């Protein structure tokens, strides 16, 4: 029986040293050590529990939303309970999605495995779930069979492209901005549009949206904004530890009062305003540049 060759003690000692440096938040000794450590990340080496647990909860909520969206037509009695649960499940998933990254940075438990796992969970919670919600609530009632399905599929594809591009280009962007509308922001527009229709009672006999074309245009616009080159603020550079003026606290309290008084309408306006901010800014900048060029070169 042949004995298993033992690894050199120097390599093991170097690997333990690199792991200790990473746990302490210190840079690796050289580029080769960093590459070697990055290749060995993953389930075989182990993963950090807390941030990945939050990501898993977000994934579970996204799958729950998908099941509720299709469950609305399995239920023999038409109602809005399934769509209501599906919409708020996406909102809860967005909360946990925002927490996992912050917890990972605060506890210094960021990893390549966690980033890839977060992207896969986001595709379900903010790509498939809002597409299923919009399809079952409005797009399935299109003029031709399969047309609304294709529009919902385009939303999922653009969400996947947006997440893939974020993973490979995030280091080349300026700090504090996103390129393209973030998938949680796009899903927020979808879910609060559905909740607004339910809140206002603008439903048909099936307790779904009575109009198809406005929802189709909205879904197409959100899909294109996700893969666009527009820059959106990410709000990751907000410094909550420094001192702020007293008026800032008053404004935050007033905003919370308005949200608690009319949560659906207020959050709908905030979500749609954020999604429309970049294209409106681009149009206004284009008009400003044309006016400036006309002043410089009058005809």
C-alpha positions as CSV (number, residue, x, y, z in Angstrom):
1,X,0.0,0.0,0.0
2,X,1.5,3.3,-1.1
3,X,1.6,6.1,1.3
4,X,0.0,9.4,0.4
5,X,2.7,12.1,-0.3
6,X,2.8,14.8,2.3
7,X,2.7,18.4,1.3
8,X,5.8,20.4,2.1
9,X,5.6,22.2,5.5
10,X,6.7,25.4,3.9
11,X,3.7,25.6,1.7
12,X,1.4,24.9,4.6
13,X,3.1,27.4,6.8
14,X,2.8,30.0,4.0
15,X,-0.9,29.3,3.4
16,X,-1.7,29.7,7.1
17,X,0.2,32.9,7.2
18,X,-1.7,34.3,4.2
19,X,-5.0,33.2,5.7
20,X,-4.1,35.0,9.0
21,X,-3.2,38.2,7.1
22,X,-6.5,38.0,5.3
23,X,-8.5,37.5,8.5
24,X,-6.8,40.5,10.0
25,X,-7.6,42.7,7.0
26,X,-4.0,43.1,5.9
27,X,-2.8,42.9,2.3
28,X,-1.1,39.8,1.1
29,X,2.7,39.6,0.7
30,X,2.8,39.4,-3.1
31,X,0.5,39.0,-6.1
32,X,1.1,35.3,-6.4
33,X,0.0,34.7,-2.8
34,X,-3.2,36.7,-3.4
35,X,-3.9,34.8,-6.6
36,X,-3.3,31.5,-4.8
37,X,-5.6,32.5,-2.0
38,X,-8.3,33.7,-4.3
39,X,-8.3,30.4,-6.2
40,X,-8.7,28.4,-3.0
41,X,-11.8,30.3,-1.9
42,X,-15.0,28.4,-2.0
43,X,-17.0,25.7,-0.1
44,X,-13.9,23.4,0.1
45,X,-12.0,26.1,2.0
46,X,-15.1,27.2,3.9
47,X,-17.2,30.4,3.7
48,X,-18.3,33.1,6.1
49,X,-21.6,32.2,7.7
50,X,-23.4,35.5,8.5
51,X,-23.3,37.4,5.2
52,X,-24.1,34.3,3.2
53,X,-26.9,33.5,5.5
54,X,-28.4,36.9,4.8
55,X,-28.0,36.2,1.1
56,X,-29.8,32.9,1.5
57,X,-32.7,34.6,3.2
58,X,-33.0,37.0,0.3
59,X,-32.9,34.0,-2.1
60,X,-35.7,32.3,-0.2
61,X,-37.9,35.4,-0.2
62,X,-37.3,35.7,-4.0
63,X,-38.4,32.1,-4.6
64,X,-41.4,32.6,-2.3
65,X,-42.4,35.6,-4.4
66,X,-42.3,33.5,-7.6
67,X,-44.5,30.8,-6.0
68,X,-47.0,33.4,-4.8
69,X,-47.2,35.1,-8.3
70,X,-48.1,31.8,-10.0
71,X,-50.2,30.7,-7.0
72,X,-52.7,33.5,-7.8
73,X,-54.0,31.4,-10.7
74,X,-53.9,28.1,-8.9
75,X,-56.3,29.5,-6.2
76,X,-59.9,29.0,-7.4
77,X,-61.1,32.3,-5.9
78,X,-59.6,35.4,-7.5
79,X,-58.0,37.8,-5.0
80,X,-55.0,40.1,-4.4
81,X,-53.5,38.3,-1.4
82,X,-51.0,36.3,-3.6
83,X,-49.8,39.4,-5.5
84,X,-49.7,41.3,-2.2
85,X,-47.4,38.7,-0.6
86,X,-45.3,38.4,-3.8
87,X,-44.6,42.1,-3.9
88,X,-43.7,42.5,-0.3
89,X,-41.5,39.4,-0.4
90,X,-39.4,41.2,-3.0
91,X,-39.2,44.2,-0.8
92,X,-38.1,42.1,2.1
93,X,-35.5,40.4,-0.1
94,X,-34.1,43.8,-1.0
95,X,-33.6,44.6,2.7
96,X,-31.7,41.5,3.3
97,X,-29.7,42.0,0.1
98,X,-28.6,45.4,1.3
99,X,-27.6,44.0,4.7
100,X,-25.4,41.2,3.5
101,X,-22.9,43.4,1.8
102,X,-22.8,45.9,4.6
103,X,-22.4,43.1,7.2
104,X,-19.6,41.6,5.1
105,X,-17.7,44.9,5.0
106,X,-18.2,45.7,8.6
107,X,-17.0,42.3,9.8
108,X,-14.3,42.0,7.1
109,X,-15.8,38.8,5.8
110,X,-16.0,39.7,2.1
111,X,-15.0,37.0,-0.4
112,X,-15.2,36.2,-4.1
113,X,-17.5,33.3,-3.2
114,X,-19.9,35.6,-1.4
115,X,-20.0,38.1,-4.3
116,X,-20.8,35.4,-6.8
117,X,-23.4,33.8,-4.5
118,X,-25.0,37.2,-4.0
119,X,-25.3,37.8,-7.8
120,X,-27.0,34.4,-8.3
121,X,-29.4,35.2,-5.5
122,X,-30.1,38.6,-6.9
123,X,-31.0,37.1,-10.3
124,X,-33.8,35.1,-8.6
125,X,-35.0,37.8,-6.2
126,X,-34.7,40.8,-8.5
127,X,-34.8,39.3,-11.9
128,X,-37.1,36.2,-12.0
129,X,-39.4,37.3,-9.1
130,X,-40.4,40.7,-10.4
131,X,-40.8,39.3,-14.0
132,X,-43.1,36.6,-12.7
133,X,-45.0,39.2,-10.7
134,X,-45.4,41.6,-13.7
135,X,-46.3,38.7,-16.0
136,X,-49.0,37.2,-13.9
137,X,-50.4,40.6,-12.8
138,X,-50.6,42.3,-16.2
139,X,-48.5,40.9,-19.1
140,X,-50.3,37.6,-19.5
141,X,-53.3,39.5,-20.8
142,X,-51.6,40.7,-23.9
143,X,-53.1,40.8,-27.4
144,X,-51.2,37.7,-28.5
145,X,-50.3,34.6,-26.6
146,X,-46.6,34.6,-25.7
147,X,-46.1,38.3,-26.2
148,X,-46.2,39.2,-22.6
149,X,-44.1,36.2,-21.7
150,X,-41.4,37.4,-24.1
151,X,-41.4,40.9,-22.5
152,X,-41.0,39.3,-19.0
153,X,-38.2,37.1,-20.3
154,X,-36.4,40.2,-21.6
155,X,-36.5,41.6,-18.1
156,X,-34.9,38.5,-16.7
157,X,-32.2,38.5,-19.4
158,X,-31.3,42.2,-18.9
159,X,-31.2,41.6,-15.1
160,X,-28.7,38.7,-15.7
161,X,-26.6,40.9,-18.0
162,X,-26.7,43.8,-15.5
163,X,-25.4,41.5,-12.7
164,X,-22.7,40.0,-14.9
165,X,-21.5,43.4,-16.0
166,X,-21.4,44.7,-12.4
167,X,-19.1,41.8,-11.4
168,X,-16.5,42.6,-14.1
169,X,-16.7,46.4,-14.2
170,X,-17.3,47.5,-10.7
171,X,-13.7,48.3,-10.0
172,X,-13.4,50.5,-13.1
173,X,-16.3,52.8,-12.2
174,X,-16.1,56.0,-10.1
175,X,-16.9,55.5,-6.4
176,X,-20.5,56.0,-5.4
177,X,-22.1,55.3,-8.8
178,X,-23.7,52.3,-10.6
179,X,-23.6,51.8,-14.3
180,X,-27.2,51.0,-15.3
181,X,-30.2,50.8,-13.0
182,X,-29.6,48.3,-10.2
183,X,-31.7,45.2,-10.2
184,X,-33.2,45.9,-6.7
185,X,-34.2,49.4,-7.9
186,X,-35.8,48.0,-11.0
187,X,-37.7,45.4,-9.0
188,X,-38.8,48.1,-6.6
189,X,-40.6,50.0,-9.4
190,X,-42.3,46.8,-10.4
191,X,-43.5,45.8,-7.0
192,X,-44.7,49.3,-6.0
193,X,-46.5,49.7,-9.3
194,X,-48.5,46.5,-8.5
195,X,-49.1,47.6,-4.9
196,X,-50.3,51.0,-6.1
197,X,-52.8,49.3,-8.5
198,X,-54.0,47.2,-5.6
199,X,-54.2,50.2,-3.2
200,X,-56.2,52.3,-5.7
201,X,-58.5,49.4,-6.6
202,X,-57.7,49.6,-10.4
203,X,-58.3,45.9,-11.0
204,X,-60.4,43.8,-13.3
205,X,-62.5,40.7,-12.5
206,X,-59.4,38.5,-12.1
207,X,-58.0,41.1,-9.6
208,X,-55.2,41.9,-12.1
209,X,-54.3,45.0,-14.1
210,X,-57.0,45.9,-16.6
211,X,-54.4,47.4,-19.1
212,X,-51.6,45.7,-20.9
213,X,-49.6,48.3,-22.9
214,X,-48.6,50.7,-20.0
215,X,-47.2,47.7,-18.1
216,X,-45.4,46.4,-21.2
217,X,-43.8,49.8,-21.8
218,X,-42.8,50.0,-18.1
219,X,-41.2,46.5,-18.1
220,X,-39.3,47.3,-21.4
221,X,-38.1,50.6,-20.0
222,X,-36.8,49.0,-16.8
223,X,-35.1,46.2,-18.7
224,X,-33.3,48.7,-21.0
225,X,-32.3,50.9,-18.1
226,X,-30.6,48.0,-16.3
227,X,-28.3,47.4,-19.3
228,X,-27.8,51.1,-20.1
229,X,-24.7,53.2,-19.5
230,X,-26.5,55.7,-17.3
231,X,-24.8,56.4,-14.0
232,X,-27.0,56.1,-10.9
233,X,-25.9,57.1,-7.3
234,X,-25.3,54.0,-5.2
235,X,-25.5,55.8,-1.8
236,X,-22.6,53.6,-0.5
237,X,-20.5,56.6,0.4
238,X,-22.9,58.0,2.9
239,X,-21.0,58.6,6.1
240,X,-23.4,57.9,8.9
241,X,-20.6,58.2,11.6
242,X,-19.8,61.9,11.1
243,X,-21.8,64.8,12.5
244,X,-24.7,66.2,10.4
245,X,-26.7,69.4,10.7
246,X,-29.8,69.3,13.0
247,X,-32.0,70.0,10.0
248,X,-31.0,66.7,8.4
249,X,-32.6,64.8,11.4
250,X,-35.8,66.9,11.0
251,X,-36.0,66.1,7.3
252,X,-35.5,62.4,7.9
253,X,-38.2,62.3,10.6
254,X,-40.6,64.1,8.3
255,X,-39.8,61.7,5.5
256,X,-40.5,58.7,7.8
257,X,-43.8,60.2,8.8
258,X,-44.9,60.6,5.2
259,X,-43.8,57.0,4.4
260,X,-45.7,55.6,7.4
261,X,-48.8,57.6,6.4
262,X,-48.8,56.6,2.8
263,X,-46.2,53.9,2.3
264,X,-47.2,52.6,-1.1
265,X,-47.7,55.9,-2.8
266,X,-44.5,57.4,-1.3
267,X,-42.3,54.5,-2.0
268,X,-43.7,54.3,-5.5
269,X,-42.8,57.9,-6.2
270,X,-39.3,57.4,-4.7
271,X,-38.7,54.2,-6.8
272,X,-39.9,55.7,-10.1
273,X,-38.1,59.0,-9.4
274,X,-34.8,57.2,-8.8
275,X,-35.3,55.1,-12.0
276,X,-36.1,58.2,-14.1
277,X,-33.4,60.4,-12.6
278,X,-30.6,59.3,-14.9
279,X,-32.4,59.6,-18.3
280,X,-34.0,62.9,-17.3
281,X,-30.6,64.2,-16.3
282,X,-29.2,63.1,-19.6
283,X,-32.0,64.9,-21.5
284,X,-31.5,68.1,-19.6
285,X,-27.8,68.0,-20.0
286,X,-28.2,67.5,-23.8
287,X,-30.6,70.5,-24.0
288,X,-28.1,72.6,-21.9
289,X,-25.2,71.7,-24.2
290,X,-27.2,72.6,-27.3
291,X,-28.1,76.0,-25.8
292,X,-24.5,76.6,-24.9
293,X,-23.4,75.7,-28.4
294,X,-26.0,78.0,-29.9
295,X,-24.7,80.9,-27.8
296,X,-21.1,80.2,-28.9
297,X,-21.9,79.8,-32.6
298,X,-25.0,81.9,-33.3
299,X,-26.4,81.4,-36.8
